[in-house]
């Protein structure tokens, strides 16, 4: 178990005193709770609803999110509800193909784009919490307000029976959606725009088309989307006209009329769930203030067109989860939490801007403008470089941290601040993805060197206090050699890791639990870089809590 803000081992979760109170049992809150529970942090998840949301929501899951689910040991369960390598085609009103997104490869170990059924994946995240005795989910529990001091946050919650009580939490993470009470109590802004256009979103079972492919219809008459997701479900989305009411959208005849151009028998469609949505492009003025932090839709909202609202929230959880665990566990100082906003804001803003731009292009209803858009798209498809840029999703902004919990490195080609690749590797236990070999905490990776030989005594002490796994990467052909100390994990490369190191000057990497390269160096500079890394982490000198944290590896 990690240490606690209360000065001793975390108390049992009684609903009165916890290390972290998570507001909201959506995917972001559940992921944060899984990350913290795996480190022995006591967590209370307070959810106002009686159960998980089951109305239509996200349908696109990317490789970064699946990698996070791998970290919490749930990727195999989540994959049961996905369609990997989903192709997305953009067509105009006549069905002409304007663009296609069909990414291949798996740089991070997972398909770059998968269709998925969010309610079922959220249920897997919830079920995963049962593995962690330090985590409790309290349903029908509404957070009403909170007051924070230098040492804790007092949270007033009200149960379904109307009774109120105070919960004393070390930290609060608001994962309570776009209407976040946590954000409002913090008093921070939520700047941006809300579209005047509404969309009817409906999930239909027994997929009337049956195709694995998905389409976005940039039809000036009525833009739409037709998306294949798992278990025979197809998602349809239709732009609603200004004169059409939400009540009208609930009528079967209205939906049948919208479906008629797309499916043979609209009246035979099995409607599972439907909802009217408005798209927002907003970002909070701060992602954290003192001991209260915001994640997911509470921190940022974006249109659906790149499928990044869900995935951006999971990125928040991956970034914040390990930092909270390190601070609560006594490993690092509280200043580490300030790097959460510092790192996540720029990328969240980039995703909002991309999603908003794509939405505007798709939703053009002016026919001359739509005609011009179609001509430009057709011309672009004739250029191989531009076509690859779209097909392979190279337009997607990737996280790159230039400041925060990283050791800045000169040069545009530096790997620092970027996600590290995740190929399959060979170990003494067989073939596996790299992260499964490394574990879920810090790692120091050396190519062709023994980390205990190139790091001086002080640097090694820092790595051990950090609980970092020391890793030597060698060609698979060398795995039979027994020339490394027991504390060094020897990983056999099948080719991709050598190719990565071939392309970079740095041969020693410091990986964070979220698999971002936090620091990098040539071998002779590794000890100096280790000390710089300890500084940016605000690493504590005390070893007690750090030894306890490392026990979870």
N, C-alpha and C positions, 0 to 999 in steps of 0.2 A: 504494500500500500504506500502511496505517496504521503508526505506530510500534509498538514492542514493549516488554514488560517487560524485555527483555534489553538494551535500550539502543540497538539498531540495527534494521534491517529484520528482520521475522520470518524465522526460519530455515526452510528447507524442512521439510515435515512428514516426519520420519523415524521417528516413533513414540517419540522420546526427549525432545523439547522442543517445546512448542506454547504458543500464547497461551491457548487454552481447550480443556480436555478435557471432552467431553460424555459422560456415562455413560448409555447406552441409545439404541438406534436406533428408538424408537417415534415417533409423530407429533410429540410435543413436542421431543424431541431433534433430529429431522430438521429441524423448522422453525427451531429455534435455530441449527443449523448452516448452514442456507440464509441466514438473516439475517446471520450473521457472515461467511460466505463472500463475500457480496455486497459487504462492506466490506473485503475483503482480509485478514481476520483468520485466522491459522492455527489450524485446529481438528482435533482427533482425536476421532472418535466411537467409543467402545469399546462393543461389543455382545457379550454372552455367547452369544447364540444364533448359529446358523449362517446364518439368513436372517430375513426379516421375519415377524412373527406373522400367521397366516392364519385363526385361529379367530374365532368371532363376537365382535364388539366393537361400537363405536359405529355408530349408523345415522342420527343427526341432526346436520346441519351448519347453523350459523347464519350470518347476514350478516357478523358480526364476523370469524369465521374465514375466510370467503371473501375478505374485504377484506385480511386478513393474507396469504393466498395470492396475492392480486393484488400486494401489495408485493414478494413474492419472485419474481414473474413466472411463477407456476404456476396461476393461477386458471383459465385456459382449459383446461389439462390436467385439473385437478381436476373441472371442470364436466362432463367427459365421463362421470363416474361418479356423477352426482347426478340426483335428481328434484326440480326446483325447485318452490317453493310447495306443498309437500306438506300435505295436509289431514289432521288427526288428530282422530278422533272417539272420544269416551268413551261407552261403552254399558254398560247393566247386564246382568244375567243373562238377561233376556228380549229383549235387543236394542234396548231403548228408548234413544234418544239422550239422554245426560245433559249433554254439553257438546261443543263443537266448537272446534278451533283452526284457523283458516284465515286467517293474516295476509296482508295485501296491502301493496303499496307496497315501496319499496326506498330508504329514507332513506340507507343507507350504500352504495348502489350495487349491492346484491345481494339476492336473495330472503331474507326473514327466516327461512325454514325450508326446508331441503332434505333429502330422504332421500339417503343415500350408502352406498357400499360401502367400508368403511374399509381393508381390505387393499389394494384397488386405488388408493385415494387415497394411502395411505402409500407405495406403490410409486412414485407420481409424485413425492412429496417426496424419496424416495431418488434417483430418476433426476435430479432437479434439481440434486443436489450435484455431478454431473459437470461442471457449468458453472464450478465454482470450484476452481482448482488448489490453493488453500490448505487444502482440506478433504479429509480421508481418513477412510474408515470401516473399522474393524478388526473383522471378525467373529470369533466364537469367542475373544473376548478378555474375560476376567473381571477386573473391578476387585476387588482383595482388601482393600486398605486405603489410607489416605493420611495424610500428615502435612503440615500447613501452617505456614509461617512468615510473617513480615511481607512477604516478597518473592515467595513462590511456594508451590506445593503439589507435594509429591513423592507420586506415585501408583504403587502397586505393582500391576501387571497381570500376569495369567498367560494365556499363549496355549494353543491347543488341544493343542500338543505337550507341554504341561506346563512349559515354560520360563517363568521369571518375569523381569520387567525393571522398572525404574523409569522413569516418564515425569515430566518436570518441566514443570508447567503453571502459567501465570499465574493461571488461575482454573479451577474445576471446577463444572460444572452437572449435578446429579443428576436425570436424567429416567428413572430406573430403576424406576418403578412403585410400587404400593402396598406391596410388601415391600422397598422401597429400602434397599440397603446403604449408600448415601451418607447417608441420614437416620440410620441406626443408628450409623454411625461418628461422625457429628456429635454423637450423644447427645441429640438433641432429642426431645420427646414427640410422640405422634400421638394426640391426645385425640379422643374421640367414641365412637360405638357401632357395633356390627356386628349386623345383623339375624340372628335365628335362622332366618329363612326362606330357602330355596334356590329358585333358578329354573333351569329347563331352557331353554336358548336354542339354537335350531336355525335354520339357514339352508337354504332349500329352493329349488332351481333350477326353471326352467320353471314359474313362479308358478302354482300350481293355481287361484288365484282370478283373477289377471290385472288386478285393479282397481288404479288408481293411488292409492287411498286407504288409510289406515291406521286401525287401531282398537285401543283399549285396553278390554278387557272387565273391568269391575268386577263380576265374577260371584262371589257368595259361595261357590258350589260350588268353583270353581277360577279365580281371576283369571288373565287371559291378555293377550297383546298380539299383534296381527297387523299387520305393518308392511311396506309395499311399499318396496323399495329398487331401485336401478338394475339393468339387465341381466337382467331377468326373475327376480330373486331376491326371495323373501318371507321375512322374519324372523318366527318365532313364538317367543313366550316364555310359559312356563307355570309357575305356582307349584307347587312340589312339596310334598306333604303330609309331615308328620314321619315317617311310617312308611315312606316311599318312599326307597330307597337310590340313591346315585349309580350303582352298578353296574346297578341296574334301569333307570335312565334311559337307559342305553346300549343297551338292547335294542330292536330295531325294533318289537316288539309293543307295548311301552309307549308309544312315540311314536305309533304308529298309533291307539291308544286315545285319546290326548289330541287328536289331529288330527280324529278322526271327526266331532265336532259342527261342525267348521269347514270341512272340504273334502270334496268328493264321494267321492274315492277315496284314502284315506290310504296304502294299500299301494303306490300308483303314484307317491308323492311321491319326488322326487330329492333326497336329503339331501346337502348339500355339506359341512356341518360342524356340530358341536353341542358344547355345553359346559354344565356346571352352574356357576352363579354364586351368590355370596352378596353382598348389598348392604351397603356400609359408608358411614358418615357420619363422616368424620374429617378433622382438620386438624393440620398440624405446628405445634409450638410456635414455630418460627421458619422462615422461608423462606430464610434466609441467615445464615451465620456466617463472618466474615472473607472469605476468598477462595473459599468453597464455598457454592453456592446450590442450592436445590431448585425443581423445576418439575413441573407436571402431577400425576399420581397420587402421586408421591413427596412432594408438598406437601399434597395434599388429595384425598379420595375422597368421592363422593356417589352416591346411587342413580340409576338410569337414567331416571327418569320424566319428566324435563324435557330429556333428551338433552344435558346440559350438562357431563358429565365431560370429554369430548373437547374441547369448545369452551372450557371453563375452562382447560385445559392450553394451548391455542393462545393464549389471552389472556395467560397467563404468558409464553410465548415472545415475543409481540409487545412486551410491556412490558419484558422483560429484555434482549432481543436488541440493541436500539439502545443501551441503557445500557452493556452490555458493550463494544460496538463503540466507543462514545465514550470509555470509560475506557481500553481497550487501545490505542486510537489516539492517546492523549495529549491528547484534546480536553477531557476533564473529569476532575475528581478522583474518587478512589475512593469518596468519601462519596455520590456519585450512586447507587451500588448499594444503599445503605441504603433508598432510596425504593422499591425493588421490593417488599419486604415491606410497607412502609407503605401502598402503593397497592393491592396485590393482595389482602391479607388480608380486608378488609371485604367485598369483592365475592364472593370465594370462599366465605366463611361464609354470605352471603346465598343463594347458589346451593345450598349444602348444605342449608340450612334449608328452602328452597322444595321441593327435590327430595324431601327426607325427608317433608315434610308431604303432598305429592301422593301419594307412595307409600303412606302410611298410609291415606289416603282410599280409594285404589283397592283396597287389599288387605284391606278389611274382610270378614271371613267370618261374623261374627255377623249372622244374618238380620234381626232387628229393627233393628239399627244400619244395615245396608245399606238397608233399606226407608226409614228416616228420611233417610239420605244422598240416596237417589234422589228423595224428595219435595222436599228442599231444592234439589237441582240443577234439578228441573223448574220450581220456582217462580222460581229465579234466571233461567232462560232466558226468562221472561216479561218481565223488566225490560230494556229496550233498552240502557241505559247499562251495566249489569252484563254483558249479553251481549257488547257490543262490547269490554269490558274483557278478556273471555276470548278471544273470536274473534281479536282483533288482538294478542294476547300482551302487553297492556299490564301484565300482572302480572309480567313478566320483569324482574328487577332489572337496571338498566343501570349500567355503571361510572360512578362520580362521585368524583373524587379531590379531597378538600378539603385535603389536605396532600401533601407529597412533592415531585416535580419540577414543581411548578406555582406560579404567583404567586397567592396567595389573593385573591379578589375578593369584595367584600361583596354580599349580596343573594341570595335563593334562585333568582333568574332568571339569575344569571351563567352564561355558557357555559364558564367556566374549569373544568377537570377533567372535562369531558364530551367524548365523541367528536363530531367535526365531521361534518356531512353530506357526502355525496359524490354530487352530481348530475352529469349529463352537461353538458359545457361546450364552447364553441367556441374553438379556438385557430387560429393560422396553419397548423397541420398538420391541421385538420379537427375533427370531433366526437370527443370522448373523455370517459371518466370523469375526474373532477377529480384523483384521485390519480395517474393516468397523466401528467397535465400537470405536477403538482408534483414528481414524482420520489419517491425513497424516503428522503429525509432531511428536515431541518427546512425550514419554509416560513414566511414572513411575508406575510400576505394583507391587502391594503387594499381597501376598497370606495371606488371613485370618487376615489382619490388615487394619486399617484406615491410609492411608499415612499421613494425617494431624496430626495424633496423635503420630506417631513414628518419624517424621522429626521435628527437632528443627526450630525455627523461621528463622534462617539464611538459612537453607537448603530449607525451603518452599519458601522463597523469591527468591532463585536461580531458583527453579522449575517454579515459576510464571513468572520470567523474561524470562526464556527460552520458555515460552508458552507451557510447558509440560502438557499433560493430566494426572491427578492423578487418578489411577485406583485401585480399590479393587476387588480382585477375591475371590469369595466365592462359596461353593457348590450351585447348582441351588436350592436346597431345602430351602436355607436361603433367597432367593430373596424377600420374603414377609416382611422381617424385614426392618424397616425404621430407621436405626441407623447410617447413614453416612451423613456427610455434603453435601450440594448441589453441591459443586465443585468436589466431588469425583464421578467418574463413577463406578457403581457397576456392575460387570460382573458375571453372573452365569455360573459356570463350569459344563460341561456335562461329565467330566471324564478325558479327555486328559491333561488338565492343572494340575490337582492334580497329575496325573501320572508323569508329568514333574517335578513338585516340589518335589515329593517323591524321585526322583532320584538325586536331587541336594540339597546341603546344603543351598545355598542362597535362600532367600525368598523375596528379593526386587530387582527388575530389572529395569535398565535404558535403554530404547529402543530408538535408533536413528530413524529418519524418514525412513531409508532403512531397518528397522526392525532387524538390528544387535544389539545384546546385548552389549552395550557400557560399562556397569559397573554392578556389582552385589554384594550383601552383605546380611548378616543376619540382622534382623530388628534393633538391637541396634547399628550397624555400618553404618546404612543407611545415617545418616546426614554427617558423615565424608566422605563417598563415594560420596555424592552429591557434596561436595566441590572439591574433586579430579576430578570429572567429569567436573565441570566448568573450571578447570585449563586446562585439555586436549583439551577442546573446544575453549580455548582462549576467554571465555565468557566475553563480555564487561560489565562494571558496569552500564552504562547508560540504563535507562529503556524505553526511548521514542520509539526507533525503535522496541524494543522487544514487547511492547504492541501492536504495529501496526501489527507486524508479526503474533501474536497470533489471530488476528481478522479473519484470513483466515481459522481457524479450523471450 
